[in-house]
Amino acid sequence: MFIDPQEILETIEMIEEQALDIRTITLGVSLRGCADADGERLCRKIYDRVTRSAADLVPVAESLSAKYGVPIVNRRIAVTAISEIAEASDLEDYFPIAKALDAAAEAVGADFIGGFSALVHKGFTPGDERLIESIPRSLSETKKLCSSANVATTKAGINMDAVLKMASVVKRTAELTADADGIGCAKLVIFANIPEDNPFMAGAYHGSGQPDKTVNIGISGPGVVRAVVARYPDADLAQLSEIIKKSAFKITRVGELVGREAARLLGTELGAVDLSLAPTPTRGDSVAEILEAMGLEKAGAPGTTAALALLNDAVKKGGAMATSSVGGLSGAFIPVSEDLGMAEAVRAKALSLEKLEAMTAVCSVGLDMIVIPGDTPVETIAGIIADEMAIAVTNKKSAGVRLIPAPGKKEGDTASFGDLLGSAPVIGVSGFGSSVFVNRGGRIPAPITSLNN
């Protein structure tokens, strides 16, 4: 493959001046061979399997970062959905598994481990229910564990019983981590159409259709895209789309290169290269700032959804030309606490919960890292989740919800989580209730557009 010297210079500029990085190398590990009727043996098998499989993850990431000069920010692990592995065991509470996973991640130096998960879009098995009940304690008493639940798909519709149950889990998790503004909820996501190869936390898990082990790469380059958009203040929107596509192509080439090399060194195959623009709380590394460079006075202003749609589409088109391994979520992320520009837009009252919901119809994720008042009722949280699930199901897209009802906080206060999780103002929530609706239970049927066989 021929690489032009100018490409090399541009890549160096992206890394040194525009915060280009590989946001994560995520090793997917199947735990299907760990199933055991004895709970203690199950936990031991899981720990041994993860530590053996991921023993070289951190050294490989460090060697590749040094070799290519590209920062690799996170080294993560995703495992098979635990509810599927643990159900045959004699455990009534899956907290011991959570501890085993957390200890395994700690032992190999991984930043996070995902897969404490259940797929309940059409109903619950006993294992699903045990896992869901275990989530609040598990997230409050571990450091590296991440959890998820898939409550809806385009083919199945929305399991409203699961939505309400997960809303209660969100609330309890926040209460158990009240001393840190409810940070446990930052490690919990409720999904529709969850992808099996997502490298990003908290929703990463190793799907049942995946191989024994795989490497998934999450790239990141909001700073690169913002810089190139700012260079062309007079470009029309079609030209701007082309400019963004070219940048996305270059960013993705870096991810493809690192991913293939990581897979070779780890003795597995490259799974997915996730094209997502994942922001950080650092100035200049923000999706909101890209939208503002496109001409919006503030993210959230009229035209924001249209600008985000253009951005998301251009990123996908450019990235897809650079790799044949596109997967995960792939597009633009809009997490409020993790994006300094988004947090500032909320603080300036330019961005509301309702506007964020509208934006999720055209981007890669859903309502992400949004801090709401700590006294928000469970039923209201369920209503917010259900709204986002409806957008995902109807539009045949993946979407997740990470809401943080910060205990003791009210609208306008600030919740701080540190590091890449950032901080954010508490956003207002409608005072009108949805209790009767969400308590009807049952399943919202799949849309007619799902009948496409």
Secondary structure, DSSP 8 states (H G I E B T S, - for coil): ----HHHHHHHHHHHHHS--EEEEEEEEE--GGG--SSHHHHHHHHHHHHHHHTTTHHHHHHHHHHHH---EEEEEEEE--HHHHHTTSS-S--HHHHHHHHHHHHHHT-SEEEEEEEE-SS---HHHHHHHHHHHHHHHS-SSEEEEEEEEETTTEEEHHHHHHHHHHHHHHHHHTGGGTTGGGGGEEEEES--TT--SSSS----TTS-SEEEEEEEE-HHHHHHHHHT-TT--HHHHHHHHHHHHHHHHHHHHHHHHHHHHHTTSEEEEEE--B---SSTT--HHHHHHHTT-SSTTSTTHHHHHHHHHHHHHHHHHTT-S-B-SS-SB---TTT-HHHHHHHHTTS--HHHHHHHTTSSSS-EEEEEEETT--HHHHHHHHHHHHHHHHHHT--EEEEEEEETT--TT-EEE--GGG-EEE-----SS--HHHHTT-SEE---GGG---
